[in-house]
Amino acid sequence: MKRKLLLFGLALMTLNMLNFSTMNAQSSKLSDGLSVKIGGGLTTFYGELSGTGLTPLKYAKAGFSGTVIKMFNNVFGIQAQYTGGHLYSVRDDISQYFNGFINEVGLSARMELLPMLAPSATSRISPYLRAGLATNLFRTARRDIDTNTIYLPAYGFENDGISKVGNVSALSIPLAAGLTYNIADNIALELEQSLSITNSDILDAFPGTENFNDMFGFTQLGLKYTINPIKKSVTDSGNGLNANKSTKTPRNKNKRTSKDKKQNDEDIKYAETNVFVESIIPDKPISGKTFE
C-alpha cells in the first residue's frame, strides 16, 4: 500500500510540474535545462539514539548522491535524486549506539529563488529550495557501547547483526535548501542541506515511545553540469525580433493595451524593412510628358 501511494504521489507531482513548461515563450528540447550532478558529504541522524545536545556533526558519516535535474524555465523544475550513506549515533547516557546504511531515491520539485524574486538581477550565486517524496531502503542494528552486544531486533540483518537479509523500506519527505555558484554557463557548484522526514521510527533499531519519527540530514557539495542552460530571455531569430511576436499593427487600435502598444512600437522601431520599387516606361512617348 505504501509503495502504491508513493508511486501515485510521484506521478501526480510529475504531471503538475510538466504544466510549468507552458510558461515558456517557446517550446524547448528535452536537453534544455537538463543537468546532472554528483555530490558527496555527511549524513546526520535525528531520533531516539541521536547524540544528546547540539552535536550532530560529532557522529556524522560519509554519504554520496547522484542527481538529474530538469528545469522547465528559470524558476521551476524537478529533480530525481539518489542518496546513499551511513547512519550512526551514540547515546552515552544509556551506553548504546547504532550503525546502519540507508538508500533514498526520490523526486522533488525545485524552485530557484533569485529569478523568481528578482528576474532582472544577475549573480553567480543563486539560492534554491526543493521538496518532494522519496522511498528508503535501510539496514540498522543497535549495540552496547562497552560489550558490543547486539540489541534485538536488528533490521535488515540476522540476529548476529552482521549477516545481511532483505532491506527494510520506509517513505520520506525530503526538504532542502541550497546555494548554486555558477562557475560557467553550464558548470556550477551546489552546497545543499537536506532533511528527510521518514514515516519510520526504527532507523536506529530503537522503537521509541516518543510521538515522532526518525529523520536524517545530508550536507553535500555537488558539481553540476548543464547540457543546455535555459536563458533568461528567448533567443531572437537574428533580426532583433522575437520569432513568435508579430510586427503588424492591430486593425483596431482601441483594443490594444498600453503594454502591447509599447512592445509593438519597439518591434516596428527596430524592424528591418525591404522596399521594392517598380517603374514602367511606355513603349511610345505621350504628348506633353517626359520620362527619366
Order of alpha helices (4+ residues) and beta strands (2+ residues): alpha-beta-beta-beta-beta-alpha-beta-beta-beta-beta-beta-alpha
